[in-house]
Amino acid sequence: MKKTILIPCYNEKNTILKVIDRVKSNISIDDNIIIVDDCSNDGTEEILRSINDFQIKIIFSKINLGKGSAIQIGLEEENLNEIIIIQDADLEYNPKDFPKLLIPFIEANADVVYGSRFYGSSDYVRIHFFWHYIANKVLTFFCNIFTNLNMTDMETGYKAFKTSIIKDINLKENSFGFEPEITIKLAKKKYKFFEVPISYAGRSYEEGKKIQFKDAFIAIFCIIKYGIFSK
């Protein structure tokens, strides 16, 4: 299955080239990469502008709006392959898990596949941030109430979709509210969800982690907003 790896990126000068190398090592010549730089100001933009690779298209946003906005910009591209995998621009998620994400599409005609950090049978998961773990579990549980799904990791950074179904969704959230928004909207359309175990090497804040506890409250608001008021 041909796939497009969509990489939203903001201020990741220390990791972006390593991520690109890892992604390229785990895709075929028929796949492509779309990177959306969300108005980085740490030197990431200059690094990206130096890249000349036929498999990679780089889009530069003039305004920093957030991960959700960067993903929406990427989805507007015309050269999207059959499957879209969202890949963060840090080193928390390992592209060696791409084959795992693809199995449900190939064997079970999946519409949506999430890579779960809590599903079990992964190669490794870095242990830290107890309260982030609790917050993620609460948000996933709360989202499951509105979707009637039994997923284990709604906030995962590894999400894969059939391109036809994600382009059928009208996305609105610019920041991390994208995660519950896309989950609830797809679930309401009765698309087939699968989870697979993935490895995870979470960063500390000193290493560049961006998500904050305030984002948990944004996620709760979005779960209620799209769970109750969105069709």
C-alpha positions in Angstrom: 0.0 0.0 0.0 1.4 3.4 -1.0 1.6 5.8 2.0 2.1 9.4 2.7 4.0 10.3 5.9 2.6 13.7 7.1 5.0 15.4 9.5 3.8 18.6 11.4 6.9 20.3 12.7 7.5 23.3 15.0 10.9 24.1 16.5 12.6 20.7 16.1 16.0 21.7 14.8 17.7 19.0 17.0 15.6 16.1 15.7 14.0 16.9 12.3 16.9 15.5 10.2 17.1 12.3 12.3 13.3 11.8 12.0 13.5 12.3 8.2 16.3 9.7 8.0 14.4 7.2 10.1 11.2 7.7 8.0 13.1 7.3 4.8 14.6 4.1 6.1 11.2 2.7 6.6 9.3 3.7 3.4 9.5 2.5 -0.2 10.4 4.5 -3.3 6.6 4.8 -4.1 5.9 6.6 -0.8 6.2 10.3 -0.1 6.7 12.6 2.8 5.0 15.9 3.4 6.5 18.2 6.1 4.5 21.2 7.3 6.7 23.7 9.2 4.4 25.6 11.6 6.4 28.9 11.5 9.5 27.6 13.4 11.8 30.2 14.8 14.7 28.1 16.2 16.5 27.3 12.9 14.3 24.4 11.8 13.1 26.4 8.8 16.6 27.0 7.6 17.4 23.2 7.9 14.3 22.3 6.0 15.0 24.8 3.2 18.3 23.1 2.6 16.6 19.7 1.8 16.4 18.6 -1.8 14.7 15.3 -2.1 12.2 14.1 -4.7 10.2 12.2 -2.0 9.8 15.1 0.3 7.6 18.2 -0.1 8.0 20.9 2.5 5.3 23.5 3.2 6.1 26.6 5.3 3.3 28.2 7.3 3.6 32.0 7.8 1.8 31.8 11.2 2.2 29.5 14.1 -1.2 28.0 14.8 -0.5 24.5 16.1 -0.3 20.8 15.2 -3.9 20.6 14.1 -3.4 23.5 11.7 -0.3 21.9 10.2 -2.1 18.6 9.6 -5.0 20.4 7.9 -2.5 22.2 5.6 -0.8 18.9 4.7 -4.2 17.3 4.0 -4.9 19.9 1.3 -2.1 18.6 -0.9 -3.0 16.7 -4.0 -0.3 14.1 -4.1 -1.5 12.1 -1.1 -1.2 8.3 -1.3 -3.7 5.7 -0.2 -2.7 5.7 3.4 -1.7 8.7 5.6 0.5 8.2 8.6 1.0 11.2 11.0 4.6 11.3 12.3 5.7 13.8 14.9 9.0 15.6 14.2 10.6 14.6 17.5 12.1 11.2 18.3 9.3 9.9 20.5 7.8 7.6 17.8 9.9 5.2 15.8 9.0 4.7 12.1 10.1 1.1 12.3 6.5 0.6 13.6 5.1 1.6 10.2 4.6 -2.1 9.2 2.5 -2.6 12.3 0.3 0.3 11.5 -0.3 -1.1 8.0 -1.3 -4.6 8.9 -4.9 -3.8 9.8 -5.4 -2.0 6.5 -4.0 -5.0 4.6 -5.6 -7.8 6.5 -8.8 -6.4 7.9 -9.7 -3.5 5.6 -9.3 -1.0 8.5 -10.2 2.7 8.0 -8.3 4.0 11.0 -5.3 2.6 12.9 -3.9 4.1 16.1 -0.5 3.1 17.5 -1.1 2.5 21.2 1.6 3.1 23.8 -0.4 1.1 26.3 -1.6 -1.9 24.3 1.3 -4.2 25.2 3.8 -6.3 23.2 5.7 -3.2 22.1 9.5 -3.4 22.0 9.9 -0.6 24.6 8.2 2.3 26.3 10.1 4.9 28.2 8.9 5.2 31.8 8.2 8.7 33.2 5.6 11.4 33.8 3.0 9.6 36.0 0.6 12.5 35.8 0.8 12.6 32.0 -0.1 8.9 32.0 -3.1 9.5 34.3 -4.2 12.5 32.2 -4.0 10.4 29.0 -6.0 7.6 30.5 -8.7 9.9 31.8 -9.0 11.7 28.4 -9.1 8.3 26.5 -11.8 7.0 28.9 -13.8 10.2 28.5 -13.5 10.0 24.8 -14.6 6.4 24.8 -17.8 7.4 26.6 -18.8 9.5 23.6 -17.5 7.2 20.8 -18.5 3.9 22.4 -15.0 2.6 21.5 -12.7 0.8 23.8 -9.4 2.3 22.7 -6.4 2.5 25.0 -4.6 5.6 23.6 -6.6 8.4 22.0 -3.8 10.9 22.4 -1.2 8.8 20.5 1.0 10.6 18.0 0.8 7.7 15.6 -2.5 7.8 13.8 -3.0 6.3 10.3 -6.0 6.7 8.0 -7.3 5.8 4.6 -6.8 9.1 2.8 -10.4 9.0 1.5 -11.9 8.9 4.9 -9.8 11.6 6.6 -10.4 14.0 3.7 -14.1 13.3 4.3 -13.8 15.0 7.7 -14.0 18.8 8.2 -11.3 19.5 10.7 -11.4 22.7 12.7 -9.0 22.4 15.7 -5.6 24.1 15.2 -3.8 22.8 18.3 -3.7 19.5 20.2 -7.5 19.5 20.2 -7.1 17.8 16.9 -6.7 14.4 18.6 -10.1 14.1 20.2 -11.8 16.0 17.3 -10.6 13.6 14.6 -11.3 10.5 16.8 -14.9 11.5 17.7 -15.8 12.7 14.1 -14.5 9.5 12.6 -16.2 7.3 15.2 -19.5 9.0 14.6 -19.2 8.1 10.9 -18.9 4.4 12.0 -15.4 3.9 10.4 -13.5 0.8 11.5 -10.9 1.6 14.1 -7.9 -0.7 15.1 -5.1 -0.3 17.6 -1.6 -1.8 17.4 1.2 -1.7 19.9 4.1 0.7 19.3 7.3 1.6 20.9 7.6 5.0 22.6 10.6 7.1 23.8 8.9 10.0 25.4 10.8 13.2 25.9 11.2 15.3 29.0 10.5 19.0 28.9 14.3 19.7 29.0 14.5 17.6 25.8 11.8 19.6 24.1 8.4 18.1 25.0 5.7 20.7 24.2 2.4 19.4 25.4 1.3 21.0 28.7 -1.4 20.2 31.4 -3.5 23.0 30.0 -3.8 21.0 26.8 -5.7 18.3 28.8 -8.4 20.9 29.6 -8.5 21.9 25.9 -8.9 18.2 25.1 -11.8 17.8 27.6 -13.5 20.8 26.1 -13.1 19.4 22.6 -14.4 16.0 23.7 -17.6 17.6 25.0 -17.8 19.9 22.0 -17.6 17.3 19.4 -19.1 14.5 21.4 -22.3 16.3 22.1 -22.7 19.1 19.6 -21.0 17.8 16.4 -22.7 15.4 14.0 
